[in-house]
């Protein structure tokens, strides 16, 4: 995205005004895509209905082996480890940073949605306290990829995180096909929690529904807020720190020890270079405009 800004007499205020005007223009596009937000509630309702139907007809542990066995036939354990790692909070925030240059308002929506989702998910985890598959099934019947967590199964936090970010990122796309692809990616991450043997299908269905509702609420709460430079900077810095932390964080999976730092490096390089290009182009146009005025 190429900046087009006018010059300012005070050179110290120029960068601030460039960013301020850029935020204003990008916010219009961000809010224009709000007409599709109802899709999030529709998908959330479908997931909730599927969870209730599954529970009523077959019980809480229903369809676990079917989904896990099918998943392990489709992809290797290493592939599922990398897929499920995308639902890790650190990974999700780092990936979201990739979109915050073109859509700066995403940082506010991410903060609000993350807080809402964290409260809902952890309240349910503490209140319900169901056991995960490793806490119920004997080890010889279960294939576990990564850490074998046993408690706080309902709902799936990784799935909720994945659908929060997917719900927010649908704002970045105009076409239904692209928005559907983002949600399908989140659904694949949800499936990975069953394939890794650490969640029941109902856990991920409810987690996905909560994530989408959280995203919708976060969008509604932040659309009316005018993003300031001082508001964008600390949130983006936190997300940038998450990208850097991927150099040391593998989520407990051997398969992510290479992909995690690579992802972090890609995010940092892209975000820094994007804003570097922004300021370079804005400064160049400002200088050229001043020279033309001086020549006139």
LUMMARZA-161740 format. One record per residue: residue number from 1; x, y, z of N, C-alpha, C in turn. Coordinates in steps of 0.05 Angstrom, whole numbers, plus 5000, padded with zeros to 4 digits. Each point is the difference from the previous one (the first is absolute). Layout:
LUMMARZA-161740
<rec NUM; <X; Y; Z>; <X; Y; Z>; <X; Y; Z>>
...
end
This chain:
LUMMARZA-161740
<rec 1; <5017; 4976; 5000>; <4983; 5024; 5000>; <5018; 5025; 5000>>
<rec 2; <4998; 5016; 4979>; <5018; 5024; 4997>; <4987; 5024; 5013>>
<rec 3; <5014; 5014; 5018>; <4989; 5024; 5013>; <5001; 5023; 4981>>
<rec 4; <4980; 5018; 5002>; <4999; 5025; 4984>; <4992; 5022; 5019>>
<rec 5; <5020; 5014; 5011>; <4995; 5020; 5020>; <5014; 5026; 4991>>
<rec 6; <4989; 5022; 5010>; <5011; 5026; 4994>; <5021; 5007; 5021>>
<rec 7; <5016; 5020; 4994>; <5022; 5008; 5017>; <4989; 5016; 5024>>
<rec 8; <5016; 5002; 5020>; <4993; 5016; 5024>; <5024; 5017; 5007>>
<rec 9; <4995; 5025; 5009>; <5021; 5018; 5006>; <5018; 4991; 5022>>
<rec 10; <4990; 4987; 5021>; <5015; 4991; 5022>; <5010; 4971; 4994>>
<rec 11; <5026; 4997; 4995>; <5010; 4973; 4993>; <4996; 4979; 5022>>
<rec 12; <4999; 5009; 5026>; <4996; 4981; 5022>; <4972; 4989; 5000>>
<rec 13; <4980; 5015; 4989>; <4973; 4991; 5000>; <4992; 4985; 4975>>
<rec 14; <5018; 5001; 4980>; <4993; 4987; 4975>; <4993; 4970; 5002>>
<rec 15; <5017; 4984; 5013>; <4994; 4971; 5002>; <4973; 4995; 5014>>
<rec 16; <4995; 5015; 5021>; <4975; 4996; 5014>; <4976; 5006; 4983>>
<rec 17; <5001; 5022; 4984>; <4978; 5007; 4983>; <4997; 4981; 4977>>
<rec 18; <5022; 4990; 4990>; <4998; 4979; 4978>; <4984; 4976; 5010>>
<rec 19; <5008; 4990; 5024>; <4987; 4976; 5011>; <4971; 5006; 5006>>
<rec 20; <4995; 5024; 5012>; <4973; 5007; 5007>; <4981; 5000; 4976>>
<rec 21; <5009; 5011; 4978>; <4984; 5001; 4976>; <4997; 4972; 4987>>
<rec 22; <5021; 4985; 5002>; <4999; 4972; 4990>; <4979; 4984; 5016>>
<rec 23; <5001; 5002; 5026>; <4980; 4986; 5017>; <4972; 5008; 4992>>
<rec 24; <4995; 5025; 4995>; <4974; 5010; 4994>; <4989; 4987; 4974>>
<rec 25; <5018; 4998; 4980>; <4991; 4989; 4975>; <4995; 4970; 5002>>
<rec 26; <5018; 4986; 5014>; <4997; 4971; 5002>; <4976; 4992; 5017>>
<rec 27; <4993; 5017; 5020>; <4977; 4995; 5017>; <4974; 4999; 4983>>
<rec 28; <4998; 5017; 4980>; <4977; 5000; 4983>; <4996; 4973; 4986>>
<rec 29; <5022; 4988; 4990>; <4998; 4974; 4987>; <4994; 4978; 5020>>
<rec 30; <5012; 5002; 5024>; <4995; 4981; 5021>; <4970; 4999; 5008>>
<rec 31; <4989; 5023; 5004>; <4971; 5002; 5008>; <4982; 4993; 4976>>
<rec 32; <5009; 5005; 4976>; <4983; 4994; 4977>; <4995; 4970; 4998>>
<rec 33; <5019; 4984; 5009>; <4997; 4970; 4999>; <4983; 4989; 5023>>
<rec 34; <4990; 5018; 5017>; <4984; 4991; 5023>; <4973; 4988; 4992>>
<rec 35; <4992; 5004; 4976>; <4974; 4989; 4991>; <5000; 4970; 4999>>
<rec 36; <5024; 4988; 5001>; <5001; 4971; 4999>; <5002; 4987; 5028>>
<rec 37; <5001; 5016; 5021>; <5004; 4990; 5027>; <4979; 4980; 5009>>
<rec 38; <4976; 5003; 4989>; <4978; 4981; 5008>; <5007; 4971; 4993>>
<rec 39; <5018; 4996; 4981>; <5008; 4973; 4993>; <5013; 4986; 5024>>
<rec 40; <5014; 5015; 5017>; <5013; 4988; 5023>; <4980; 4988; 5019>>
<rec 41; <4978; 5015; 5005>; <4979; 4989; 5018>; <4986; 4976; 4988>>
<rec 42; <4997; 5001; 4973>; <4987; 4977; 4987>; <5017; 4975; 5003>>
<rec 43; <5026; 5002; 4996>; <5017; 4976; 5003>; <5001; 4992; 5029>>
<rec 44; <5001; 5019; 5018>; <5001; 4994; 5029>; <4974; 4984; 5008>>
<rec 45; <4977; 5008; 4989>; <4975; 4986; 5006>; <5001; 4972; 4989>>
<rec 46; <5011; 4996; 4977>; <5002; 4973; 4988>; <5018; 4982; 5017>>
<rec 47; <5022; 5011; 5010>; <5018; 4984; 5016>; <4988; 4993; 5027>>
<rec 48; <4985; 5019; 5012>; <4987; 4995; 5025>; <4978; 4979; 4997>>
<rec 49; <4985; 5002; 4978>; <4980; 4980; 4994>; <5012; 4972; 4996>>
<rec 50; <5022; 4999; 4986>; <5014; 4974; 4996>; <5009; 4988; 5026>>
<rec 51; <5011; 5017; 5018>; <5009; 4991; 5026>; <4977; 4989; 5017>>
<rec 52; <4978; 5015; 5000>; <4977; 4991; 5016>; <4988; 4974; 4988>>
<rec 53; <4998; 4998; 4974>; <4990; 4976; 4987>; <5017; 4976; 5006>>
<rec 54; <5027; 5004; 4999>; <5018; 4978; 5005>; <4998; 4990; 5029>>
<rec 55; <4998; 5020; 5018>; <4998; 4993; 5028>; <4974; 4984; 5007>>
<rec 56; <4978; 5010; 4988>; <4974; 4988; 5006>; <4998; 4972; 4988>>
<rec 57; <5011; 4996; 4976>; <4996; 4974; 4986>; <5021; 4979; 5008>>
<rec 58; <5025; 5009; 5007>; <5021; 4980; 5004>; <5017; 5005; 5025>>
<rec 59; <4996; 5022; 5014>; <5015; 5005; 5024>; <5024; 5018; 4996>>
<rec 60; <5013; 5007; 5022>; <5022; 5020; 4999>; <5025; 4990; 4984>>
<rec 61; <5005; 4974; 5001>; <5024; 4989; 4987>; <4995; 4991; 4971>>
<rec 62; <4978; 5007; 4989>; <4992; 4990; 4974>; <5019; 5009; 4978>>
<rec 63; <5004; 4982; 4981>; <5014; 5005; 4974>; <5030; 5005; 5004>>
<rec 64; <5011; 4995; 5023>; <5028; 5006; 5004>; <5018; 4982; 4983>>
<rec 65; <4996; 4974; 5002>; <5017; 4981; 4985>; <4997; 5003; 4970>>
<rec 66; <4975; 5005; 4992>; <4995; 5004; 4971>; <5016; 5023; 4989>>
<rec 67; <4999; 5023; 5014>; <5014; 5024; 4990>; <5031; 4997; 5003>>
<rec 68; <5009; 4987; 5022>; <5029; 4998; 5003>; <5011; 4980; 4980>>
<rec 69; <4988; 4977; 4996>; <5010; 4981; 4981>; <5000; 5011; 4972>>
<rec 70; <4978; 5014; 4992>; <4999; 5012; 4974>; <5022; 5021; 4996>>
<rec 71; <5004; 5016; 5021>; <5021; 5020; 4998>; <5028; 4989; 4997>>
<rec 72; <5006; 4978; 5015>; <5026; 4988; 4999>; <5005; 4986; 4973>>
<rec 73; <4978; 4992; 4986>; <5003; 4989; 4974>; <5006; 5022; 4979>>
<rec 74; <4990; 5024; 5005>; <5003; 5021; 4980>; <5028; 5014; 5003>>
<rec 75; <5009; 5005; 5025>; <5025; 5014; 5004>; <5017; 4986; 5021>>
<rec 76; <5026; 5006; 4999>; <5018; 4988; 5019>; <4998; 5014; 5027>>
<rec 77; <5012; 4988; 5020>; <5000; 5012; 5027>; <5014; 5027; 4999>>
<rec 78; <5022; 5002; 4985>; <5014; 5026; 4998>; <4983; 5021; 4988>>
<rec 79; <4985; 4993; 4980>; <4982; 5020; 4987>; <4979; 5010; 5019>>
<rec 80; <4988; 4981; 5015>; <4979; 5008; 5019>; <5012; 5017; 5023>>
<rec 81; <5024; 4994; 5008>; <5013; 5016; 5020>; <5003; 5029; 4991>>
<rec 82; <5009; 5004; 4975>; <5003; 5027; 4990>; <4973; 5014; 4996>>
<rec 83; <4980; 4985; 4992>; <4974; 5012; 4997>; <4988; 5009; 5026>>
<rec 84; <5002; 4982; 5021>; <4989; 5007; 5026>; <5016; 5023; 5013>>
<rec 85; <5025; 5003; 4993>; <5017; 5022; 5010>; <4989; 5027; 4991>>
<rec 86; <4986; 5001; 4978>; <4989; 5025; 4990>; <4978; 5010; 5019>>
<rec 87; <4989; 4982; 5016>; <4980; 5009; 5019>; <5011; 5008; 5027>>
<rec 88; <5027; 4998; 5003>; <5013; 5010; 5024>; <4997; 5031; 5001>>
<rec 89; <4996; 5011; 5023>; <4995; 5029; 5003>; <5024; 5016; 4988>>
<rec 90; <5024; 4991; 5006>; <5024; 5015; 4990>; <5000; 4999; 4969>>
<rec 91; <4996; 4977; 4989>; <5000; 4998; 4970>; <4977; 5017; 4988>>
<rec 92; <4977; 4998; 5012>; <4977; 5014; 4989>; <5004; 5030; 5000>>
<rec 93; <5011; 5011; 5022>; <5005; 5029; 5001>; <5022; 5008; 4980>>
<rec 94; <5020; 4983; 4997>; <5021; 5006; 4980>; <4989; 5001; 4972>>
<rec 95; <4983; 4980; 4993>; <4988; 4999; 4973>; <4982; 5024; 4996>>
<rec 96; <4985; 5008; 5020>; <4983; 5023; 4997>; <5015; 5026; 4994>>
<rec 97; <5025; 5001; 5011>; <5017; 5024; 4995>; <5005; 5004; 4970>>
<rec 98; <5000; 4979; 4985>; <5004; 5002; 4971>; <4980; 5018; 4987>>
<rec 99; <4976; 5001; 5011>; <4978; 5015; 4988>; <4996; 5028; 5012>>
<rec 100; <5016; 5007; 5021>; <4995; 5025; 5013>; <5012; 5024; 4986>>
<rec 101; <5016; 4995; 4979>; <5010; 5023; 4985>; <4978; 5010; 4981>>
<rec 102; <4988; 4982; 4985>; <4979; 5008; 4982>; <4974; 5006; 5015>>
<rec 103; <4996; 4987; 5023>; <4975; 5004; 5015>; <5008; 5006; 5029>>
<rec 104; <5009; 5025; 5006>; <5009; 5007; 5027>; <4979; 4996; 5021>>
<rec 105; <4975; 5003; 4993>; <4979; 4999; 5020>; <4997; 4971; 5012>>
<rec 106; <5013; 4981; 4987>; <4999; 4973; 5009>; <5012; 4997; 5028>>
<rec 107; <5019; 5017; 5007>; <5013; 4997; 5027>; <4979; 5005; 5022>>
<rec 108; <4983; 5020; 4996>; <4979; 5005; 5020>; <4980; 4977; 5002>>
<rec 109; <4992; 4990; 4977>; <4981; 4978; 5000>; <5012; 4975; 5012>>
<rec 110; <5026; 4995; 4995>; <5014; 4977; 5011>; <5001; 5002; 5031>>
<rec 111; <5007; 5023; 5010>; <5001; 5004; 5029>; <4973; 4995; 5013>>
<rec 112; <4979; 5012; 4990>; <4974; 4997; 5012>; <4990; 4971; 4997>>
<rec 113; <5003; 4988; 4977>; <4990; 4973; 4996>; <5015; 4980; 5017>>
<rec 114; <5026; 5004; 5002>; <5016; 4981; 5016>; <4992; 5001; 5030>>
<rec 115; <4995; 5024; 5010>; <4991; 5002; 5028>; <4973; 4987; 5004>>
<rec 116; <4982; 5004; 4982>; <4973; 4988; 5002>; <5002; 4970; 4999>>
<rec 117; <5015; 4990; 4981>; <5003; 4971; 4996>; <5014; 4987; 5024>>
<rec 118; <5021; 5013; 5010>; <5014; 4989; 5023>; <4982; 4997; 5024>>
<rec 119; <4984; 5020; 5005>; <4981; 4999; 5023>; <4980; 4977; 4997>>
<rec 120; <4989; 4998; 4976>; <4979; 4979; 4996>; <5012; 4972; 5001>>
<rec 121; <5023; 4996; 4986>; <5011; 4973; 4999>; <5010; 4991; 5027>>
<rec 122; <5015; 5017; 5013>; <5012; 4991; 5026>; <4979; 4998; 5022>>
<rec 123; <4979; 5015; 4998>; <4978; 4997; 5019>; <4987; 4973; 4997>>
<rec 124; <4995; 4992; 4975>; <4988; 4974; 4995>; <5019; 4977; 5008>>
<rec 125; <5026; 5004; 4994>; <5019; 4979; 5007>; <5001; 4995; 5030>>
<rec 126; <5000; 5022; 5015>; <5000; 4998; 5029>; <4974; 4990; 5011>>
<rec 127; <4978; 5007; 4988>; <4974; 4992; 5010>; <4992; 4972; 4993>>
<rec 128; <5007; 4991; 4976>; <4992; 4973; 4991>; <5020; 4979; 5008>>
<rec 129; <5025; 5005; 4994>; <5021; 4982; 5010>; <5000; 4972; 4989>>
<rec 130; <4993; 4996; 4975>; <4999; 4973; 4989>; <5029; 4990; 4993>>
<rec 131; <5003; 4974; 4999>; <5026; 4988; 4993>; <5004; 4998; 4970>>
<rec 132; <5024; 5003; 4992>; <5007; 4997; 4972>; <5003; 4970; 4994>>
<rec 133; <5003; 4993; 4974>; <5004; 4971; 4993>; <5023; 4986; 5015>>
<rec 134; <5024; 5013; 5004>; <5021; 4986; 5016>; <4992; 4995; 5029>>
<rec 135; <4981; 5015; 5010>; <4991; 4995; 5027>; <4978; 4980; 5003>>
<rec 136; <4989; 4991; 4977>; <4978; 4981; 5000>; <5007; 4973; 4987>>
<rec 137; <5014; 5001; 4978>; <5006; 4976; 4985>; <5027; 4988; 5007>>
<rec 138; <5003; 4974; 5000>; <5026; 4987; 5005>; <5020; 5007; 4978>>
<rec 139; <5025; 5001; 5007>; <5021; 5010; 4981>; <5002; 4982; 4976>>
<rec 140; <4994; 4974; 5002>; <5002; 4982; 4977>; <4978; 5004; 4980>>
<rec 141; <4979; 5015; 5007>; <4978; 5005; 4982>; <5001; 5028; 4987>>
<rec 142; <5020; 5016; 5009>; <5000; 5028; 4992>; <5027; 5008; 4988>>
<rec 143; <4999; 5015; 4978>; <5024; 5011; 4987>; <5000; 5030; 5007>>
<rec 144; <5021; 5008; 5015>; <5002; 5028; 5008>; <5024; 5012; 4986>>
<rec 145; <4996; 5024; 4989>; <5021; 5015; 4987>; <5005; 5025; 5017>>
<rec 146; <5025; 5001; 5011>; <5006; 5023; 5017>; <4994; 4994; 5029>>
<rec 147; <4998; 5021; 5017>; <4995; 4996; 5029>; <4973; 4986; 5004>>
<rec 148; <5000; 4981; 5018>; <4975; 4984; 5006>; <4985; 5014; 5024>>
<rec 149; <4988; 5022; 4994>; <4984; 5014; 5021>; <4976; 4982; 5007>>
<rec 150; <4992; 5002; 5026>; <4979; 4983; 5010>; <4975; 5015; 5009>>
<rec 151; <5003; 5024; 5010>; <4977; 5014; 5012>; <4991; 5024; 4983>>
<rec 152; <4978; 5013; 5009>; <4989; 5024; 4988>; <4996; 4997; 4970>>
<rec 153; <4985; 4980; 4993>; <4996; 4994; 4972>; <4980; 5018; 4986>>
<rec 154; <4979; 5008; 5014>; <4977; 5015; 4988>; <5001; 5029; 5008>>
<rec 155; <5000; 5018; 4980>; <5002; 4996; 4971>; <5030; 5001; 4991>>
<rec 156; <5005; 4997; 4975>; <5027; 5000; 4989>; <5010; 5029; 4997>>
<rec 157; <5021; 5007; 5015>; <5011; 5027; 4999>; <5014; 5005; 4973>>
<rec 158; <5015; 4980; 4990>; <5013; 5004; 4974>; <4980; 5005; 4978>>
<rec 159; <4978; 4985; 5001>; <4979; 5004; 4979>; <4987; 5027; 5003>>
<rec 160; <4995; 5009; 5024>; <4988; 5026; 5004>; <5019; 5022; 4990>>
<rec 161; <5025; 4997; 5006>; <5020; 5019; 4990>; <5000; 5001; 4969>>
<rec 162; <5000; 4977; 4988>; <5001; 4998; 4971>; <4976; 5013; 4987>>
<rec 163; <4976; 4996; 5012>; <4976; 5012; 4989>; <4997; 5030; 5006>>
<rec 164; <5011; 5008; 5023>; <5001; 5029; 5005>; <5016; 5014; 4978>>
<rec 165; <5024; 4990; 4995>; <5016; 5013; 4979>; <4988; 4997; 4973>>
<rec 166; <4989; 4977; 4993>; <4988; 4996; 4974>; <4976; 5019; 4997>>
<rec 167; <4984; 5002; 5021>; <4977; 5019; 4999>; <5009; 5028; 4995>>
<rec 168; <5021; 5009; 5013>; <5010; 5027; 4996>; <5012; 5004; 4972>>
<rec 169; <5014; 4979; 4991>; <5013; 5003; 4974>; <4980; 4999; 4977>>
<rec 170; <4976; 4991; 5004>; <4980; 5002; 4979>; <4995; 5029; 4992>>
<rec 171; <5005; 5018; 5018>; <4997; 5029; 4993>; <5020; 5009; 4979>>
<rec 172; <5021; 4985; 4997>; <5021; 5007; 4981>; <4994; 4992; 4972>>
<rec 173; <4979; 4986; 4995>; <4994; 4989; 4974>; <4972; 5007; 4991>>
<rec 174; <4997; 5007; 4974>; <4975; 5009; 4989>; <4984; 4976; 4990>>
<rec 175; <5013; 4980; 4989>; <4985; 4978; 4987>; <4993; 4978; 5020>>
<rec 176; <4977; 4988; 4995>; <4991; 4978; 5017>; <5019; 4977; 4999>>
<rec 177; <5012; 4994; 4977>; <5019; 4978; 4998>; <5023; 5003; 5019>>
<rec 178; <5012; 5024; 5001>; <5023; 5004; 5018>; <4992; 4998; 5029>>
<rec 179; <4976; 5011; 5007>; <4991; 4999; 5028>; <4995; 4971; 5007>>
<rec 180; <4988; 4984; 4982>; <4995; 4972; 5006>; <5026; 4985; 5003>>
<rec 181; <5020; 5007; 4984>; <5026; 4986; 5002>; <5013; 5005; 5027>>
<rec 182; <4998; 5024; 5011>; <5011; 5006; 5026>; <4986; 4984; 5022>>
<rec 183; <4973; 4998; 4998>; <4985; 4985; 5020>; <5006; 4970; 4997>>
<rec 184; <5004; 4990; 4976>; <5007; 4972; 4996>; <5028; 4994; 5012>>
<rec 185; <5018; 5019; 4998>; <5026; 4996; 5013>; <4997; 4998; 5030>>
<rec 186; <4983; 5016; 5012>; <4995; 4999; 5028>; <4987; 4973; 5007>>
<rec 187; <4982; 4990; 4983>; <4988; 4974; 5004>; <5020; 4978; 5000>>
<rec 188; <5020; 5002; 4982>; <5021; 4980; 4999>; <5017; 5000; 5026>>
<rec 189; <5005; 5024; 5011>; <5013; 5002; 5025>; <4984; 4987; 5022>>
<rec 190; <4973; 5004; 4999>; <4983; 4987; 5019>; <5002; 4970; 4998>>
<rec 191; <4999; 4990; 4976>; <5003; 4971; 4995>; <5027; 4990; 5012>>
<rec 192; <5020; 5016; 4998>; <5027; 4991; 5009>; <5000; 4995; 5030>>
<rec 193; <4983; 5013; 5015>; <4999; 4995; 5029>; <4990; 4972; 5006>>
<rec 194; <4982; 4990; 4983>; <4990; 4973; 5002>; <5021; 4980; 4990>>
<rec 195; <5012; 5007; 4977>; <5021; 4983; 4988>; <5024; 4997; 5019>>
<rec 196; <5006; 5021; 5015>; <5022; 4999; 5019>; <4993; 4985; 5025>>
<rec 197; <4974; 4993; 5003>; <4991; 4984; 5023>; <4997; 5015; 5026>>
<rec 198; <4995; 5026; 4999>; <4998; 5015; 5025>; <4973; 5014; 5004>>
<rec 199; <4981; 4996; 4981>; <4974; 5011; 5003>; <4979; 4982; 4988>>
<rec 200; <4976; 5001; 5011>; <4977; 4987; 4988>; <4987; 5018; 4979>>
<rec 201; <4986; 4988; 4980>; <4988; 5017; 4979>; <4982; 5022; 5011>>
<rec 202; <4985; 4994; 5021>; <4982; 5021; 5011>; <5016; 5023; 5011>>
<rec 203; <5024; 4995; 5011>; <5017; 5021; 5010>; <5006; 5020; 4978>>
<rec 204; <5007; 4990; 4977>; <5009; 5018; 4979>; <4976; 5014; 4987>>
<rec 205; <4978; 4987; 4998>; <4976; 5013; 4989>; <4991; 5024; 5017>>
<rec 206; <4999; 4995; 5026>; <4993; 5022; 5018>; <5022; 5022; 5001>>
<rec 207; <5025; 4991; 5000>; <5022; 5020; 4999>; <4999; 5017; 4976>>
<rec 208; <4994; 4988; 4977>; <4997; 5016; 4975>; <4978; 5020; 5001>>
<rec 209; <4977; 4991; 5011>; <4977; 5018; 5002>; <5006; 5023; 5019>>
<rec 210; <5013; 4995; 5022>; <5008; 5021; 5018>; <5019; 5020; 4987>>
<rec 211; <5019; 4989; 4985>; <5019; 5017; 4986>; <4987; 5019; 4980>>
<rec 212; <4981; 4990; 4985>; <4987; 5016; 4980>; <4982; 5022; 5014>>
<rec 213; <4987; 4992; 5021>; <4983; 5020; 5015>; <5018; 5021; 5012>>
<rec 214; <5023; 4992; 5010>; <5019; 5019; 5012>; <5010; 5020; 4978>>
<rec 215; <5006; 4989; 4977>; <5010; 5017; 4978>; <4978; 5020; 4992>>
<rec 216; <4975; 4991; 4998>; <4978; 5017; 4993>; <4997; 5022; 5020>>
<rec 217; <5001; 4993; 5026>; <4997; 5020; 5021>; <5023; 5020; 5000>>
<rec 218; <5024; 4990; 4996>; <5023; 5017; 4998>; <4999; 5020; 4978>>
<rec 219; <4990; 4991; 4977>; <4996; 5018; 4977>; <4979; 5021; 5006>>
<rec 220; <4978; 4992; 5011>; <4979; 5019; 5007>; <5009; 5021; 5020>>
<rec 221; <5017; 4992; 5019>; <5009; 5018; 5021>; <5020; 5020; 4990>>
<rec 222; <5016; 4992; 4980>; <5023; 5017; 4992>; <4995; 5016; 4974>>
<rec 223; <4979; 4993; 4985>; <4996; 5014; 4975>; <4995; 5030; 5004>>
<rec 224; <4989; 5008; 5023>; <4995; 5028; 5005>; <5023; 5015; 5012>>
<rec 225; <5022; 4986; 5006>; <5023; 5013; 5012>; <5019; 5009; 4979>>
<rec 226; <5009; 5025; 5002>; <5019; 5011; 4982>; <5028; 4992; 5008>>
<rec 227; <5014; 4986; 4983>; <5027; 4990; 5007>; <5020; 5023; 4999>>
<rec 228; <5015; 5002; 5021>; <5022; 5019; 5002>; <5027; 4986; 4998>>
<rec 229; <5020; 5016; 4994>; <5027; 4989; 4998>; <5009; 4988; 5026>>
<rec 230; <4994; 5014; 5022>; <5007; 4990; 5026>; <4984; 4976; 5009>>
<rec 231; <4978; 4995; 4986>; <4984; 4976; 5006>; <5010; 4976; 4984>>
<rec 232; <5008; 5005; 4975>; <5010; 4979; 4983>; <5027; 4989; 5009>>
<rec 233; <5018; 5018; 5008>; <5028; 4993; 5005>; <5003; 4979; 5022>>
<rec 234; <4989; 5003; 5024>; <5005; 4980; 5021>; <4988; 4972; 4993>>
<rec 235; <4976; 5000; 4987>; <4988; 4974; 4994>; <5016; 4986; 4978>>
<rec 236; <5008; 5016; 4980>; <5017; 4988; 4979>; <5027; 4991; 5011>>
<rec 237; <5010; 5015; 5019>; <5026; 4992; 5013>; <4997; 4973; 5014>>
<rec 238; <4977; 4996; 5014>; <4995; 4975; 5013>; <4998; 4977; 4980>>
<rec 239; <4987; 5005; 4978>; <4998; 4979; 4979>; <5027; 4995; 4987>>
<rec 240; <5016; 5021; 4998>; <5027; 4997; 4989>; <5017; 4983; 5019>>
<rec 241; <4996; 5005; 5026>; <5015; 4984; 5021>; <4992; 4971; 4998>>
<rec 242; <4975; 4994; 4994>; <4991; 4972; 4997>; <5014; 4988; 4976>>
<rec 243; <5003; 5015; 4978>; <5015; 4989; 4977>; <5029; 4994; 5007>>
<rec 244; <5012; 5018; 5016>; <5028; 4995; 5008>; <5002; 4977; 5019>>
<rec 245; <4980; 4996; 5017>; <5000; 4978; 5019>; <4998; 4973; 4987>>
<rec 246; <4991; 4999; 4975>; <4998; 4975; 4986>; <5028; 4988; 4995>>
<rec 247; <5021; 5015; 5003>; <5027; 4989; 4998>; <5006; 4982; 5023>>
<rec 248; <4985; 5003; 5022>; <5005; 4984; 5024>; <4976; 4982; 5008>>
<rec 249; <4978; 5002; 4986>; <4975; 4987; 5008>; <4991; 4981; 4978>>
<rec 250; <4999; 4974; 5007>; <4991; 4980; 4980>; <4974; 4986; 5008>>
<rec 251; <4987; 5009; 5022>; <4975; 4989; 5008>; <5001; 4971; 5010>>
<rec 252; <5025; 4990; 5005>; <5003; 4973; 5009>; <5000; 4979; 4978>>
<rec 253; <5004; 5009; 4975>; <5001; 4981; 4977>; <5028; 5000; 4988>>
<rec 254; <5010; 4976; 4996>; <5026; 4998; 4986>; <4999; 5010; 4972>>
<rec 255; <4977; 4996; 4987>; <4997; 5007; 4972>; <4999; 5030; 4995>>
<rec 256; <4997; 5016; 5020>; <4998; 5029; 4996>; <5026; 5015; 5008>>
<rec 257; <5020; 4985; 5006>; <5025; 5013; 5009>; <5014; 5016; 4978>>
<rec 258; <4993; 4993; 4975>; <5011; 5015; 4977>; <4979; 5019; 4989>>
<rec 259; <4975; 4991; 4997>; <4980; 5017; 4988>; <4992; 5024; 5018>>
<rec 260; <5002; 4997; 5026>; <4993; 5022; 5018>; <5018; 5024; 4997>>
<rec 261; <5027; 4996; 5001>; <5017; 5023; 4996>; <4999; 5012; 4971>>
<rec 262; <4995; 4982; 4981>; <4997; 5010; 4972>; <4975; 5018; 4998>>
<rec 263; <4978; 4991; 5012>; <4976; 5016; 5000>; <5006; 5027; 5013>>
<rec 264; <5013; 4999; 5023>; <5006; 5025; 5015>; <5017; 5019; 4983>>
<rec 265; <5020; 4989; 4986>; <5017; 5017; 4984>; <4985; 5012; 4977>>
<rec 266; <4983; 4985; 4987>; <4984; 5010; 4977>; <4982; 5023; 5009>>
<rec 267; <4987; 4996; 5023>; <4982; 5021; 5010>; <5015; 5026; 5006>>
<rec 268; <5023; 4997; 5015>; <5015; 5024; 5007>; <5011; 5014; 4976>>
<rec 269; <5011; 4985; 4981>; <5011; 5013; 4976>; <4978; 5014; 4983>>
<rec 270; <4977; 4987; 4997>; <4979; 5012; 4984>; <4990; 5025; 5014>>
<rec 271; <4994; 4999; 5026>; <4988; 5023; 5013>; <5020; 5024; 5001>>
<rec 272; <5025; 4995; 5006>; <5020; 5021; 5001>; <5005; 5012; 4973>>
<rec 273; <5002; 4983; 4980>; <5005; 5010; 4972>; <4976; 5015; 4989>>
<rec 274; <4976; 4992; 5007>; <4976; 5014; 4991>; <4999; 5028; 5010>>
<rec 275; <5004; 5004; 5026>; <5000; 5027; 5011>; <5025; 5015; 4992>>
<rec 276; <5022; 4987; 4995>; <5024; 5014; 4990>; <4995; 5011; 4972>>
<rec 277; <4986; 4984; 4984>; <4993; 5009; 4973>; <4981; 5023; 5001>>
<rec 278; <4981; 4998; 5018>; <4980; 5021; 5004>; <5013; 5027; 5005>>
<rec 279; <5018; 5001; 5020>; <5013; 5025; 5007>; <5019; 5009; 4979>>
<rec 280; <5014; 4982; 4986>; <5018; 5008; 4979>; <4985; 5013; 4977>>
<rec 281; <4978; 4988; 4991>; <4985; 5011; 4978>; <4987; 5027; 5008>>
<rec 282; <4989; 5001; 5025>; <4987; 5024; 5009>; <5020; 5023; 5002>>
<rec 283; <5024; 4994; 5010>; <5021; 5021; 5002>; <5009; 5009; 4972>>
<rec 284; <5003; 4981; 4982>; <5009; 5007; 4973>; <4979; 5019; 4986>>
<rec 285; <4975; 4993; 5003>; <4980; 5017; 4987>; <4998; 5027; 5013>>
<rec 286; <5004; 5000; 5026>; <5000; 5026; 5014>; <5022; 5018; 4991>>
<rec 287; <5024; 4988; 4997>; <5023; 5016; 4991>; <4996; 5010; 4972>>
<rec 288; <4990; 4982; 4982>; <4996; 5008; 4973>; <4979; 5022; 4998>>
<rec 289; <4980; 5000; 5017>; <4979; 5020; 4999>; <5012; 5027; 5010>>
<rec 290; <5016; 4999; 5020>; <5013; 5024; 5010>; <5019; 5012; 4979>>
<rec 291; <5014; 4983; 4985>; <5018; 5010; 4979>; <4984; 5013; 4978>>
<rec 292; <4977; 4988; 4993>; <4983; 5013; 4979>; <4990; 5027; 5009>>
<rec 293; <4992; 5001; 5025>; <4990; 5025; 5011>; <5022; 5021; 5001>>
<rec 294; <5024; 4992; 5007>; <5023; 5018; 5001>; <5007; 5010; 4972>>
<rec 295; <4998; 4982; 4980>; <5006; 5008; 4972>; <4979; 5019; 4989>>
<rec 296; <4975; 4997; 5010>; <4979; 5017; 4990>; <5003; 5028; 5011>>
end
